[in-house]
Amino acid sequence: MSSRSERARRIGWFVVLGVALLLTVMCVGLLFAAIRNDNAIEAHPGTATATVESVAFDRTIIQYQTPDGVVHSPATGVLYPSGLAAGQLVLIEYDATNPDLARVAGRSANLTLLPLGITVVVTWLIAGPLLWWLRRLINRDRVPVPG
């Protein structure tokens, strides 16, 4: 086999490894970000009843009023919004020092464990055999042909 194809396989191996590691690091980072957000809310808790304004794939927009009379609508949406529908009233918890950080009451970062865990497992279930196969091809190319 040519050194060109061996080099391509070697690059492919590093690309697959890099993508798998990147996805894993991103999932771990998202988990830590969710925990950090929950800790901020729990450090300065506030509660309110919010109206769900819109539900989209990437965010659920809510609107609520804090005790000081200010109406808030976090641009990034509410944390842990699964099961919400537009027009619904929902109890939320928010960070009193940063009212744009809000989550549905009773929900926490624990809800992120399953989807992030599944993402990491599926990533490595795909990357593992692919890395093994590429490594096997690379090693096969290194073996000198008798003759």
C-alpha positions as CSV (number, residue, x, y, z in Angstrom):
1,M,0.0,0.0,0.0
2,S,1.3,3.5,-0.7
3,S,2.5,5.8,2.0
4,R,-0.2,8.3,0.7
5,S,-3.1,5.9,1.7
6,E,-1.4,5.1,5.0
7,R,-1.1,8.9,5.7
8,A,-4.8,9.4,4.8
9,R,-5.8,6.6,7.2
10,R,-3.6,8.1,9.9
11,I,-5.2,11.5,9.4
12,G,-8.6,9.9,9.4
13,W,-7.8,8.2,12.7
14,F,-6.8,11.5,14.3
15,V,-9.9,13.2,12.9
16,V,-12.3,10.5,14.3
17,L,-10.5,10.7,17.7
18,G,-10.6,14.5,17.7
19,V,-14.3,14.6,16.9
20,A,-15.1,12.0,19.6
21,L,-13.0,13.8,22.2
22,L,-14.5,17.2,21.2
23,L,-18.1,15.9,21.6
24,T,-17.2,14.3,25.0
25,V,-15.6,17.5,26.3
26,M,-18.6,19.5,25.1
27,C,-21.0,17.2,26.9
28,V,-19.0,17.4,30.1
29,G,-18.9,21.2,29.7
30,L,-22.6,21.4,29.3
31,L,-23.2,19.3,32.4
32,F,-20.9,21.6,34.4
33,A,-22.6,24.7,33.0
34,A,-26.0,23.3,34.0
35,I,-24.7,22.6,37.5
36,R,-23.3,26.2,37.7
37,N,-26.6,27.7,36.6
38,D,-28.5,25.6,39.2
39,N,-26.1,26.7,41.9
40,A,-26.6,30.4,41.0
41,I,-30.3,30.0,41.1
42,E,-30.1,28.2,44.5
43,A,-27.8,30.9,45.9
44,H,-30.3,33.7,45.3
45,P,-33.6,32.1,44.8
46,G,-36.7,33.8,43.5
47,T,-40.0,32.2,42.3
48,A,-42.6,33.5,39.9
49,T,-45.4,32.3,37.6
50,A,-44.4,32.6,34.0
51,T,-46.3,32.5,30.8
52,V,-44.8,30.4,28.0
53,E,-44.6,32.8,25.0
54,S,-43.2,30.4,22.4
55,V,-41.7,27.0,22.1
56,A,-39.0,26.3,19.5
57,F,-36.4,23.6,18.9
58,D,-33.6,25.7,20.4
59,R,-35.4,27.6,23.2
60,T,-38.6,28.1,25.1
61,I,-39.3,31.8,25.7
62,I,-41.2,32.8,28.9
63,Q,-42.3,36.1,30.4
64,Y,-42.7,36.8,34.1
65,Q,-42.8,39.6,36.6
66,T,-40.5,39.9,39.6
67,P,-41.7,41.3,42.9
68,D,-40.2,44.7,42.0
69,G,-42.7,44.9,39.1
70,V,-40.2,44.4,36.3
71,V,-41.3,42.1,33.5
72,H,-38.5,39.7,32.3
73,S,-38.3,37.6,29.2
74,P,-34.9,35.8,29.2
75,A,-33.5,35.9,25.6
76,T,-32.0,32.5,26.0
77,G,-35.2,31.0,27.3
78,V,-35.9,28.9,30.3
79,L,-33.8,26.0,31.5
80,Y,-35.2,22.4,31.4
81,P,-38.3,23.3,29.3
82,S,-39.4,19.9,28.2
83,G,-43.2,19.4,28.0
84,L,-44.1,23.1,28.0
85,A,-46.5,24.5,25.4
86,A,-47.2,28.1,24.3
87,G,-49.7,29.9,26.5
88,Q,-49.1,27.7,29.5
89,L,-48.6,29.1,33.0
90,V,-45.6,27.5,34.7
91,L,-43.9,28.0,38.1
92,I,-40.3,29.0,37.7
93,E,-37.3,29.6,39.9
94,Y,-34.8,32.3,39.0
95,D,-31.6,33.9,40.2
96,A,-32.7,37.1,42.0
97,T,-29.4,38.8,41.1
98,N,-29.8,37.8,37.5
99,P,-33.5,37.4,36.6
100,D,-32.6,36.3,33.1
101,L,-31.4,33.0,34.5
102,A,-34.6,31.0,35.1
103,R,-35.6,27.3,35.2
104,V,-38.8,25.4,35.5
105,A,-39.5,24.9,39.2
106,G,-38.5,21.5,40.5
107,R,-36.2,20.7,37.6
108,S,-32.4,20.6,37.8
109,A,-29.2,19.6,36.1
110,N,-30.1,16.0,36.7
111,L,-32.3,16.2,33.7
112,T,-29.2,16.7,31.5
113,L,-27.5,13.5,32.6
114,L,-29.5,11.1,30.4
115,P,-29.3,13.0,27.1
116,L,-25.6,14.0,27.6
117,G,-24.7,10.4,28.7
118,I,-26.5,8.9,25.7
119,T,-24.6,11.3,23.4
120,V,-21.2,10.3,24.9
121,V,-22.0,6.6,24.8
122,V,-23.3,6.7,21.2
123,T,-20.3,8.8,20.1
124,W,-17.9,6.3,21.5
125,L,-19.9,3.3,20.2
126,I,-19.4,4.8,16.7
127,A,-15.9,6.1,17.2
128,G,-14.5,3.1,19.0
129,P,-15.0,0.5,16.2
130,L,-14.0,3.1,13.6
131,L,-10.8,3.8,15.4
132,W,-10.1,0.1,15.8
133,W,-10.7,-0.5,12.1
134,L,-8.5,2.4,11.0
135,R,-5.7,1.3,13.4
136,R,-5.9,-2.2,12.0
137,L,-5.6,-0.9,8.4
138,I,-2.6,1.3,9.4
139,N,-0.9,-1.6,11.1
140,R,-1.6,-3.9,8.1
141,D,0.0,-1.4,5.8
142,R,3.2,-1.4,7.9
143,V,3.7,-5.2,7.7
144,P,6.3,-5.9,5.0
145,V,5.2,-8.2,2.2
146,P,7.5,-11.3,2.0
147,G,9.0,-11.9,-1.3
